[in-house]
Every structure is written in structure tokens, then in C-alpha cells.
């Protein structure tokens, strides 16, 4: 883990379209993005190049929350997302950039994520652990194939 950067890689047993939808649908992202023990409220989301988003994570144990938002810098449907993240808390200054690559493979979808510019007040290892938990939740959302009755 380089200075204030995390990189993640996974194979998901599903289509790139379904993974992309999990990143760009407000209800879906609220269900998987917050690490265990946190709730997510998506206040606003316009998942298109130049569009913005605003969300908050609430610690379920303490009730404390932190909010953040950003801009979608680049979106290629079912292939790539690049967006900024900036915390509203002045104690967490700076702007992070997250890039997400999706690639269809024989096994499903390869996903690669890089998050750069993590504020120095946040231990990079904790950020990495949080992403690990989020990706576990993402897999549980996108891998089941549940037909409508």
C-alpha cells in the first residue's frame, strides 16, 4: 500500500452490467459500500460524467456520522468509473480519487479499484480493511441470480 493509496482486486461471479449498476444505483450502493457497523444514506447521486453525489455514513454503535461527496470524472458504462471523494469534515482535508475497472472474463467480472489521496488522518490499513468488507457485501449483492416469481 503506497503512500495514502489502496488497490484492490476481485473476481465476481456475475456480469459487468450488474456490478456497474451496484456502483451507480443509490439504493444498491447504500446497501454495500459502508463497511460493517455503518449505515449509508445517499442524499444525491447523478452517476454520469460531470455528475455529483453526496452521501453520509453513520456509525451504528455510536450514532455519529460523517458526510462526503464528489464528482464523477469519467464513466464508461459497464467498464470504468472514476470519481472524486471529499469529506465535509475539515479535519479530513484533501480530495481522494477512486478508479474502478470492470472486465468481463470467463469466470464473471474482474474488478480492480484504486483509491488515491486518502487523508493522512485515516490509516491506510483501515481504509483497505473497510474496502475488503465493502467488497464482501458487494459480492453478496451481485452474485445471486434470483428470478422474479
ABEGO torsion letter per residue (X at the ends): XBBGBBBBBBBBBBBAAAAAAAAABAAAAAAAABBBGBBBBBABBBBBBGBBBBBBBBBAAAGBBBBBBBBBABBBBGABBBBBBBBABAABBEBBBBBBBBBBBAAEBBBBBBBBGBBAABBAAAAAAAAAAAAAAAAAAAABBBBBX
